[in-house]
């Protein structure tokens, strides 16, 4: 059934969107954001200097970055750096080496030996039957 406001105006009603309850759906990004906010608040309360508090908050954000170990952590690391770039927490000159490190970590993960039995056995082609073999 069409929306009543659509019938009256001939246009679709403006969708009602809820504001997100957190800055990101990614837990690692939220952890970095919270670390930055806490550091800013603590530093500003102690020194009453925005520049100093901002520098401290940026260091806290970096300290909260996930380690570059494991595929999920590397993806979370990239998400945090991307968030920081988009929100000017860090700038591209600082982000380039961090993203380069993430690229190397992903490459290393691809070349990591797999666990025995973790990959399914490939069936491949069936063996050729011998010409003398009887088909049943």
GUVEXMAR-359916 format. One record per atom (N, C-alpha, C): residue in three letters; atom name; x, y negated, z negated; residue number from 1. Coordinates in nm, 4 decimals, always signed. Layout:
// GUVEXMAR-359916
ALA/CA/X/Y/Z/NUM
...
//
This chain:
// GUVEXMAR-359916
UNK/N/+0.0847/+0.1171/+0.0000/1
UNK/CA/+0.0000/+0.0000/+0.0000/1
UNK/C/+0.0898/-0.1241/+0.0000/1
UNK/N/+0.0621/-0.2230/+0.0840/2
UNK/CA/+0.1447/-0.3430/+0.0902/2
UNK/C/+0.1353/-0.4253/-0.0372/2
UNK/N/+0.2377/-0.5020/-0.0602/3
UNK/CA/+0.2443/-0.5915/-0.1753/3
UNK/C/+0.1402/-0.7014/-0.1583/3
UNK/N/+0.0644/-0.7389/-0.2653/4
UNK/CA/-0.0390/-0.8428/-0.2525/4
UNK/C/+0.0181/-0.9771/-0.2082/4
UNK/N/+0.1389/-1.0105/-0.2500/5
UNK/CA/+0.1959/-1.1382/-0.2089/5
UNK/C/+0.2298/-1.1363/-0.0612/5
UNK/N/+0.2601/-1.0181/-0.0097/6
UNK/CA/+0.2893/-1.0050/+0.1324/6
UNK/C/+0.1637/-1.0318/+0.2153/6
UNK/N/+0.0494/-0.9846/+0.1642/7
UNK/CA/-0.0758/-1.0060/+0.2355/7
UNK/C/-0.1144/-1.1528/+0.2370/7
UNK/N/-0.0934/-1.2216/+0.1251/8
UNK/CA/-0.1354/-1.3610/+0.1144/8
UNK/C/-0.0470/-1.4543/+0.1960/8
UNK/N/+0.0839/-1.4291/+0.1980/9
UNK/CA/+0.1750/-1.5221/+0.2636/9
UNK/C/+0.2244/-1.4722/+0.3984/9
UNK/N/+0.2086/-1.3443/+0.4230/10
UNK/CA/+0.2601/-1.2891/+0.5468/10
UNK/C/+0.4083/-1.2559/+0.5383/10
UNK/N/+0.4703/-1.2803/+0.4239/11
UNK/CA/+0.6116/-1.2494/+0.4042/11
UNK/C/+0.6257/-1.1537/+0.2877/11
UNK/N/+0.7326/-1.0814/+0.2893/12
UNK/CA/+0.7593/-0.9902/+0.1787/12
UNK/C/+0.7942/-1.0704/+0.0546/12
UNK/N/+0.7518/-1.0201/-0.0599/13
UNK/CA/+0.7833/-1.0869/-0.1866/13
UNK/C/+0.9322/-1.0760/-0.2139/13
UNK/N/+0.9851/-1.1735/-0.2833/14
UNK/CA/+1.1265/-1.1727/-0.3219/14
UNK/C/+1.1498/-1.0539/-0.4144/14
UNK/N/+1.2463/-0.9666/-0.3843/15
UNK/CA/+1.2676/-0.8516/-0.4711/15
UNK/C/+1.3156/-0.8970/-0.6086/15
UNK/N/+1.2647/-0.8295/-0.7095/16
UNK/CA/+1.3059/-0.8611/-0.8461/16
UNK/C/+1.4295/-0.7787/-0.8777/16
UNK/N/+1.5402/-0.8466/-0.8960/17
UNK/CA/+1.6639/-0.7769/-0.9281/17
UNK/C/+1.7040/-0.8090/-1.0703/17
UNK/N/+1.7490/-0.7076/-1.1393/18
UNK/CA/+1.7982/-0.7262/-1.2751/18
UNK/C/+1.9444/-0.7623/-1.2703/18
UNK/N/+1.9842/-0.8477/-1.3593/19
UNK/CA/+2.1256/-0.8806/-1.3712/19
UNK/C/+2.1966/-0.7571/-1.4257/19
UNK/N/+2.3153/-0.7274/-1.3745/20
UNK/CA/+2.3854/-0.6097/-1.4245/20
UNK/C/+2.4186/-0.6259/-1.5724/20
UNK/N/+2.4123/-0.5150/-1.6447/21
UNK/CA/+2.4416/-0.5189/-1.7872/21
UNK/C/+2.5916/-0.5285/-1.8125/21
UNK/N/+2.6700/-0.4972/-1.7148/22
UNK/CA/+2.8152/-0.5068/-1.7279/22
UNK/C/+2.8704/-0.5573/-1.5962/22
UNK/N/+2.9956/-0.5963/-1.5969/23
UNK/CA/+3.0552/-0.6584/-1.4786/23
UNK/C/+3.0752/-0.5589/-1.3651/23
UNK/N/+3.0909/-0.4321/-1.3978/24
UNK/CA/+3.1175/-0.3319/-1.2957/24
UNK/C/+3.0581/-0.1983/-1.3367/24
UNK/N/+3.0303/-0.1151/-1.2394/25
UNK/CA/+2.9857/+0.0207/-1.2697/25
UNK/C/+3.1044/+0.1120/-1.2983/25
UNK/N/+3.2239/+0.0611/-1.2777/26
UNK/CA/+3.3445/+0.1402/-1.2998/26
UNK/C/+3.3940/+0.1174/-1.4428/26
UNK/N/+3.4042/+0.2241/-1.5202/27
UNK/CA/+3.4458/+0.2136/-1.6608/27
UNK/C/+3.5865/+0.1565/-1.6748/27
UNK/N/+3.6762/+0.1915/-1.5845/28
UNK/CA/+3.8136/+0.1410/-1.5928/28
UNK/C/+3.8172/-0.0097/-1.5691/28
UNK/N/+3.7398/-0.0573/-1.4741/29
UNK/CA/+3.7335/-0.2009/-1.4475/29
UNK/C/+3.6762/-0.2724/-1.5698/29
UNK/N/+3.5726/-0.2159/-1.6292/30
UNK/CA/+3.5150/-0.2764/-1.7496/30
UNK/C/+3.6160/-0.2808/-1.8641/30
UNK/N/+3.6953/-0.1757/-1.8783/31
UNK/CA/+3.7980/-0.1729/-1.9830/31
UNK/C/+3.8989/-0.2857/-1.9619/31
UNK/N/+3.9406/-0.3067/-1.8382/32
UNK/CA/+4.0352/-0.4142/-1.8072/32
UNK/C/+3.9730/-0.5513/-1.8328/32
UNK/N/+3.8464/-0.5674/-1.7950/33
UNK/CA/+3.7767/-0.6941/-1.8161/33
UNK/C/+3.7646/-0.7237/-1.9653/33
UNK/N/+3.7249/-0.6226/-2.0427/34
UNK/CA/+3.7100/-0.6428/-2.1869/34
UNK/C/+3.8445/-0.6754/-2.2520/34
UNK/N/+3.9513/-0.6089/-2.2089/35
UNK/CA/+4.0842/-0.6377/-2.2635/35
UNK/C/+4.1229/-0.7824/-2.2348/35
UNK/N/+4.0922/-0.8270/-2.1153/36
UNK/CA/+4.1231/-0.9652/-2.0776/36
UNK/C/+4.0424/-1.0635/-2.1621/36
UNK/N/+3.9142/-1.0370/-2.1784/37
UNK/CA/+3.8287/-1.1271/-2.2559/37
UNK/C/+3.8722/-1.1338/-2.4021/37
UNK/N/+3.9042/-1.0176/-2.4606/38
UNK/CA/+3.9488/-1.0162/-2.6007/38
UNK/C/+4.0788/-1.0930/-2.6171/38
UNK/N/+4.1730/-1.0718/-2.5251/39
UNK/CA/+4.3022/-1.1401/-2.5333/39
UNK/C/+4.2856/-1.2908/-2.5178/39
UNK/N/+4.1994/-1.3319/-2.4258/40
UNK/CA/+4.1772/-1.4752/-2.4069/40
UNK/C/+4.1204/-1.5368/-2.5343/40
UNK/N/+4.0191/-1.4731/-2.5906/41
UNK/CA/+3.9545/-1.5266/-2.7108/41
UNK/C/+4.0531/-1.5345/-2.8271/41
UNK/N/+4.1311/-1.4288/-2.8463/42
UNK/CA/+4.2269/-1.4278/-2.9573/42
UNK/C/+4.3354/-1.5329/-2.9380/42
UNK/N/+4.3877/-1.5424/-2.8178/43
UNK/CA/+4.4949/-1.6378/-2.7908/43
UNK/C/+4.4447/-1.7818/-2.8000/43
UNK/N/+4.3262/-1.8056/-2.7485/44
UNK/CA/+4.2720/-1.9414/-2.7531/44
UNK/C/+4.2424/-1.9823/-2.8974/44
UNK/N/+4.1927/-1.8870/-2.9767/45
UNK/CA/+4.1645/-1.9170/-3.1172/45
UNK/C/+4.2936/-1.9492/-3.1925/45
UNK/N/+4.4022/-1.8815/-3.1570/46
UNK/CA/+4.5293/-1.9027/-3.2273/46
UNK/C/+4.6020/-2.0284/-3.1805/46
UNK/N/+4.6084/-2.0519/-3.0503/47
UNK/CA/+4.6904/-2.1613/-2.9965/47
UNK/C/+4.6098/-2.2808/-2.9457/47
UNK/N/+4.4798/-2.2632/-2.9257/48
UNK/CA/+4.3928/-2.3688/-2.8727/48
UNK/C/+4.4485/-2.4284/-2.7429/48
UNK/N/+4.5000/-2.3394/-2.6573/49
UNK/CA/+4.5610/-2.3797/-2.5307/49
UNK/C/+4.5098/-2.2866/-2.4216/49
UNK/N/+4.4331/-2.3391/-2.3272/50
UNK/CA/+4.3738/-2.2565/-2.2208/50
UNK/C/+4.4785/-2.1904/-2.1329/50
UNK/N/+4.5824/-2.2610/-2.0963/51
UNK/CA/+4.6851/-2.2032/-2.0086/51
UNK/C/+4.7530/-2.0844/-2.0754/51
UNK/N/+4.7869/-2.1002/-2.2020/52
UNK/CA/+4.8501/-1.9908/-2.2752/52
UNK/C/+4.7536/-1.8732/-2.2877/52
UNK/N/+4.6289/-1.9020/-2.3217/53
UNK/CA/+4.5285/-1.7966/-2.3364/53
UNK/C/+4.5047/-1.7253/-2.2040/53
UNK/N/+4.5039/-1.7997/-2.0943/54
UNK/CA/+4.4840/-1.7388/-1.9627/54
UNK/C/+4.6004/-1.6466/-1.9269/54
UNK/N/+4.7229/-1.6903/-1.9557/55
UNK/CA/+4.8403/-1.6061/-1.9283/55
UNK/C/+4.8360/-1.4787/-2.0123/55
UNK/N/+4.7989/-1.4925/-2.1393/56
UNK/CA/+4.7877/-1.3744/-2.2273/56
UNK/C/+4.6795/-1.2793/-2.1774/56
UNK/N/+4.5682/-1.3362/-2.1311/57
UNK/CA/+4.4580/-1.2511/-2.0850/57
UNK/C/+4.4966/-1.1739/-1.9594/57
UNK/N/+4.5757/-1.2368/-1.8727/58
UNK/CA/+4.6211/-1.1672/-1.7518/58
UNK/C/+4.7155/-1.0527/-1.7871/58
UNK/N/+4.8022/-1.0750/-1.8866/59
UNK/CA/+4.8918/-0.9671/-1.9311/59
UNK/C/+4.8112/-0.8525/-1.9923/59
UNK/N/+4.7074/-0.8859/-2.0675/60
UNK/CA/+4.6226/-0.7829/-2.1276/60
UNK/C/+4.5498/-0.7028/-2.0205/60
UNK/N/+4.5050/-0.7706/-1.9165/61
UNK/CA/+4.4380/-0.7018/-1.8057/61
UNK/C/+4.5329/-0.5986/-1.7443/61
UNK/N/+4.6565/-0.6395/-1.7208/62
UNK/CA/+4.7548/-0.5475/-1.6605/62
UNK/C/+4.7871/-0.4314/-1.7530/62
UNK/N/+4.7971/-0.4577/-1.8828/63
UNK/CA/+4.8269/-0.3496/-1.9778/63
UNK/C/+4.7134/-0.2487/-1.9829/63
UNK/N/+4.5914/-0.2914/-1.9534/64
UNK/CA/+4.4754/-0.2021/-1.9583/64
UNK/C/+4.4575/-0.1217/-1.8297/64
UNK/N/+4.5383/-0.1483/-1.7273/65
UNK/CA/+4.5259/-0.0738/-1.6016/65
UNK/C/+4.5463/+0.0753/-1.6263/65
UNK/N/+4.4697/+0.1593/-1.5578/66
UNK/CA/+4.4872/+0.3040/-1.5735/66
UNK/C/+4.6250/+0.3473/-1.5235/66
UNK/N/+4.6779/+0.4549/-1.5789/67
UNK/CA/+4.8067/+0.5046/-1.5301/67
UNK/C/+4.7913/+0.5624/-1.3891/67
UNK/N/+4.8985/+0.5582/-1.3144/68
UNK/CA/+4.8956/+0.6114/-1.1774/68
UNK/C/+4.9246/+0.7614/-1.1797/68
UNK/N/+4.8413/+0.8341/-1.2488/69
UNK/CA/+4.8543/+0.9794/-1.2588/69
UNK/C/+4.7166/+1.0402/-1.2374/69
UNK/N/+4.7025/+1.1188/-1.1348/70
UNK/CA/+4.5751/+1.1813/-1.1040/70
UNK/C/+4.4937/+1.0955/-1.0080/70
UNK/N/+4.4205/+1.1624/-0.9227/71
UNK/CA/+4.3459/+1.0956/-0.8164/71
UNK/C/+4.2458/+0.9945/-0.8709/71
UNK/N/+4.1689/+1.0324/-0.9724/72
UNK/CA/+4.0669/+0.9424/-1.0265/72
UNK/C/+4.1311/+0.8175/-1.0886/72
UNK/N/+4.2401/+0.8357/-1.1603/73
UNK/CA/+4.3090/+0.7204/-1.2196/73
UNK/C/+4.3622/+0.6262/-1.1123/73
UNK/N/+4.4160/+0.6820/-1.0053/74
UNK/CA/+4.4686/+0.5976/-0.8974/74
UNK/C/+4.3552/+0.5185/-0.8339/74
UNK/N/+4.2419/+0.5826/-0.8119/75
UNK/CA/+4.1260/+0.5116/-0.7558/75
UNK/C/+4.0780/+0.4031/-0.8511/75
UNK/N/+4.0771/+0.4321/-0.9818/76
UNK/CA/+4.0380/+0.3313/-1.0807/76
UNK/C/+4.1379/+0.2159/-1.0841/76
UNK/N/+4.2651/+0.2470/-1.0712/77
UNK/CA/+4.3704/+0.1450/-1.0665/77
UNK/C/+4.3454/+0.0508/-0.9488/77
UNK/N/+4.3169/+0.1080/-0.8332/78
UNK/CA/+4.2894/+0.0277/-0.7134/78
UNK/C/+4.1646/-0.0573/-0.7342/78
UNK/N/+4.0617/-0.0008/-0.7967/79
UNK/CA/+3.9393/-0.0768/-0.8238/79
UNK/C/+3.9678/-0.1948/-0.9165/79
UNK/N/+4.0510/-0.1744/-1.0166/80
UNK/CA/+4.0860/-0.2829/-1.1093/80
UNK/C/+4.1631/-0.3930/-1.0377/80
UNK/N/+4.2593/-0.3544/-0.9551/81
UNK/CA/+4.3386/-0.4542/-0.8823/81
UNK/C/+4.2491/-0.5304/-0.7848/81
UNK/N/+4.1585/-0.4606/-0.7192/82
UNK/CA/+4.0668/-0.5251/-0.6262/82
UNK/C/+3.9770/-0.6241/-0.6995/82
UNK/N/+3.9265/-0.5842/-0.8147/83
UNK/CA/+3.8454/-0.6758/-0.8959/83
UNK/C/+3.9282/-0.7991/-0.9339/83
UNK/N/+4.0514/-0.7754/-0.9767/84
UNK/CA/+4.1385/-0.8858/-1.0194/84
UNK/C/+4.1677/-0.9814/-0.9036/84
UNK/N/+4.1870/-0.9281/-0.7853/85
UNK/CA/+4.2090/-1.0130/-0.6676/85
UNK/C/+4.0849/-1.0953/-0.6357/85
UNK/N/+3.9715/-1.0305/-0.6371/86
UNK/CA/+3.8465/-1.0977/-0.6019/86
UNK/C/+3.8101/-1.2066/-0.7023/86
UNK/N/+3.8528/-1.1910/-0.8266/87
UNK/CA/+3.8174/-1.2850/-0.9320/87
UNK/C/+3.9351/-1.3699/-0.9780/87
UNK/N/+4.0389/-1.3707/-0.8974/88
UNK/CA/+4.1576/-1.4535/-0.9201/88
UNK/C/+4.2220/-1.4318/-1.0570/88
UNK/N/+4.2161/-1.3087/-1.1049/89
UNK/CA/+4.2902/-1.2728/-1.2257/89
UNK/C/+4.4361/-1.2571/-1.1879/89
UNK/N/+4.4596/-1.1975/-1.0711/90
UNK/CA/+4.5937/-1.1904/-1.0136/90
UNK/C/+4.5834/-1.2367/-0.8683/90
UNK/N/+4.6953/-1.2737/-0.8125/91
UNK/CA/+4.6977/-1.3224/-0.6753/91
UNK/C/+4.7678/-1.2211/-0.5865/91
UNK/N/+4.7532/-1.2375/-0.4563/92
UNK/CA/+4.8007/-1.1367/-0.3609/92
UNK/C/+4.9501/-1.1095/-0.3726/92
UNK/N/+5.0297/-1.2108/-0.4075/93
UNK/CA/+5.1740/-1.1872/-0.4237/93
UNK/C/+5.2016/-1.0889/-0.5372/93
UNK/N/+5.1212/-1.0957/-0.6423/94
UNK/CA/+5.1378/-1.0034/-0.7554/94
UNK/C/+5.0708/-0.8695/-0.7281/94
UNK/N/+4.9641/-0.8705/-0.6502/95
UNK/CA/+4.8886/-0.7480/-0.6252/95
UNK/C/+4.9584/-0.6565/-0.5253/95
UNK/N/+5.0335/-0.7140/-0.4321/96
UNK/CA/+5.0963/-0.6325/-0.3272/96
UNK/C/+5.1834/-0.5205/-0.3836/96
UNK/N/+5.2748/-0.5480/-0.4786/97
UNK/CA/+5.3544/-0.4364/-0.5309/97
UNK/C/+5.2712/-0.3365/-0.6105/97
UNK/N/+5.1662/-0.3830/-0.6764/98
UNK/CA/+5.0810/-0.2917/-0.7523/98
UNK/C/+5.0049/-0.1976/-0.6586/98
UNK/N/+4.9516/-0.2538/-0.5506/99
UNK/CA/+4.8822/-0.1691/-0.4535/99
UNK/C/+4.9797/-0.0777/-0.3805/99
UNK/N/+5.1026/-0.1248/-0.3607/100
UNK/CA/+5.2057/-0.0392/-0.3018/100
UNK/C/+5.2359/+0.0798/-0.3914/100
UNK/N/+5.2405/+0.0559/-0.5214/101
UNK/CA/+5.2633/+0.1657/-0.6166/101
UNK/C/+5.1474/+0.2652/-0.6118/101
UNK/N/+5.0249/+0.2148/-0.5992/102
UNK/CA/+4.9084/+0.3029/-0.5891/102
UNK/C/+4.9155/+0.3864/-0.4610/102
UNK/N/+4.9614/+0.3260/-0.3539/103
UNK/CA/+4.9755/+0.3972/-0.2257/103
UNK/C/+5.0766/+0.5109/-0.2384/103
UNK/N/+5.1869/+0.4832/-0.3054/104
UNK/CA/+5.2894/+0.5866/-0.3270/104
UNK/C/+5.2334/+0.6984/-0.4148/104
UNK/N/+5.1583/+0.6603/-0.5187/105
UNK/CA/+5.0995/+0.7610/-0.6074/105
UNK/C/+5.0026/+0.8506/-0.5312/105
UNK/N/+4.9203/+0.7918/-0.4435/106
UNK/CA/+4.8280/+0.8735/-0.3631/106
UNK/C/+4.9040/+0.9671/-0.2707/106
UNK/N/+5.0117/+0.9172/-0.2137/107
UNK/CA/+5.0934/+1.0003/-0.1263/107
UNK/C/+5.1535/+1.1170/-0.2037/107
UNK/N/+5.2005/+1.0891/-0.3230/108
UNK/CA/+5.2581/+1.1955/-0.4059/108
UNK/C/+5.1519/+1.2986/-0.4433/108
UNK/N/+5.0301/+1.2541/-0.4683/109
UNK/CA/+4.9228/+1.3473/-0.5022/109
UNK/C/+4.8907/+1.4397/-0.3857/109
UNK/N/+4.8987/+1.3870/-0.2642/110
UNK/CA/+4.8705/+1.4697/-0.1464/110
UNK/C/+4.9745/+1.5790/-0.1280/110
UNK/N/+5.0959/+1.5526/-0.1722/111
UNK/CA/+5.2043/+1.6488/-0.1540/111
UNK/C/+5.2281/+1.7349/-0.2772/111
UNK/N/+5.1424/+1.7203/-0.3771/112
UNK/CA/+5.1533/+1.7995/-0.4984/112
UNK/C/+5.1141/+1.9437/-0.4682/112
UNK/N/+5.1898/+2.0395/-0.5216/113
UNK/CA/+5.1522/+2.1787/-0.4956/113
UNK/C/+5.0178/+2.2102/-0.5607/113
UNK/N/+4.9380/+2.2869/-0.4901/114
UNK/CA/+4.8059/+2.3201/-0.5432/114
UNK/C/+4.8170/+2.4327/-0.6446/114
UNK/N/+4.7178/+2.4397/-0.7302/115
UNK/CA/+4.7120/+2.5452/-0.8305/115
UNK/C/+4.6792/+2.6765/-0.7603/115
UNK/N/+4.7430/+2.7871/-0.8000/116
UNK/CA/+4.7092/+2.9142/-0.7357/116
UNK/C/+4.5633/+2.9503/-0.7622/116
UNK/N/+4.4960/+2.9870/-0.6574/117
UNK/CA/+4.3563/+3.0271/-0.6681/117
UNK/C/+4.2588/+2.9109/-0.6696/117
UNK/N/+4.3085/+2.7877/-0.6583/118
UNK/CA/+4.2168/+2.6735/-0.6622/118
UNK/C/+4.1521/+2.6484/-0.5264/118
UNK/N/+4.2182/+2.6897/-0.4207/119
UNK/CA/+4.1609/+2.6708/-0.2878/119
UNK/C/+4.0928/+2.7997/-0.2437/119
UNK/N/+3.9782/+2.7865/-0.1783/120
UNK/CA/+3.9124/+2.9083/-0.1310/120
UNK/C/+3.9946/+2.9740/-0.0199/120
UNK/N/+3.9882/+3.1050/-0.0174/121
UNK/CA/+4.0608/+3.1772/+0.0871/121
UNK/C/+3.9922/+3.1529/+0.2203/121
UNK/N/+4.0723/+3.1286/+0.3203/122
UNK/CA/+4.0169/+3.1076/+0.4537/122
UNK/C/+4.0019/+3.2430/+0.5208/122
UNK/N/+3.8864/+3.2605/+0.5804/123
UNK/CA/+3.8605/+3.3886/+0.6438/123
UNK/C/+3.9294/+3.4000/+0.7787/123
UNK/N/+3.9294/+3.2947/+0.8548/124
UNK/CA/+3.9947/+3.2982/+0.9849/124
UNK/C/+3.9274/+3.3946/+1.0800/124
UNK/N/+4.0001/+3.4303/+1.1833/125
UNK/CA/+3.9471/+3.5240/+1.2820/125
UNK/C/+3.9606/+3.6663/+1.2297/125
UNK/N/+3.8629/+3.7481/+1.2660/126
UNK/CA/+3.8766/+3.8889/+1.2274/126
UNK/C/+3.9884/+3.9528/+1.3095/126
UNK/N/+4.0522/+4.0541/+1.2563/127
UNK/CA/+4.1593/+4.1198/+1.3326/127
UNK/C/+4.1021/+4.1846/+1.4586/127
UNK/N/+4.1836/+4.1875/+1.5623/128
UNK/CA/+4.1398/+4.2501/+1.6875/128
UNK/C/+4.1327/+4.4017/+1.6665/128
UNK/N/+4.0307/+4.4590/+1.7286/129
UNK/CA/+4.0191/+4.6027/+1.7179/129
UNK/C/+4.1079/+4.6675/+1.8239/129
UNK/N/+4.1543/+4.7806/+1.7901/130
UNK/CA/+4.2397/+4.8560/+1.8841/130
UNK/C/+4.1522/+4.9166/+1.9927/130
UNK/N/+4.2058/+4.9284/+2.1143/131
UNK/CA/+4.1236/+4.9821/+2.2236/131
UNK/C/+4.0798/+5.1256/+2.1962/131
UNK/N/+4.1526/+5.1962/+2.1135/132
UNK/CA/+4.1166/+5.3353/+2.0868/132
UNK/C/+4.0175/+5.3478/+1.9716/132
UNK/N/+3.9918/+5.2383/+1.9044/133
UNK/CA/+3.9043/+5.2386/+1.7876/133
UNK/C/+3.7592/+5.2480/+1.8323/133
UNK/N/+3.6846/+5.3293/+1.7634/134
UNK/CA/+3.5445/+5.3479/+1.7969/134
UNK/C/+3.4602/+5.2439/+1.7239/134
UNK/N/+3.3670/+5.1813/+1.7943/135
UNK/CA/+3.2798/+5.0817/+1.7339/135
UNK/C/+3.1639/+5.1542/+1.6696/135
UNK/N/+3.1353/+5.1203/+1.5480/136
UNK/CA/+3.0284/+5.1880/+1.4735/136
UNK/C/+2.9050/+5.1044/+1.4701/136
//
